[in-house]
Amino acid sequence: MFERADAILAAIPLLAVSGLALRSLITATGVGTGLLAAPLTAAGPFAALALVFRELLTGPVATHAADDSDD
């Protein structure tokens, strides 16, 4: 069974390389220049980091921690 934790763990590396993959695709097609596509390289790791922080602050980990602190 594919659960939420599995989806999050699979999404982190996909997001991390997505910026580089998108930049490579734009550069290879010749539609954009390297200068225009350069900011996309950093977008992937930032998106992965945002996903990790979102899960830690609002996901099941945060909910479990809040429930434990009420005791």
Beta strands, then each sheet from edge to edge (+ up, - down):
end
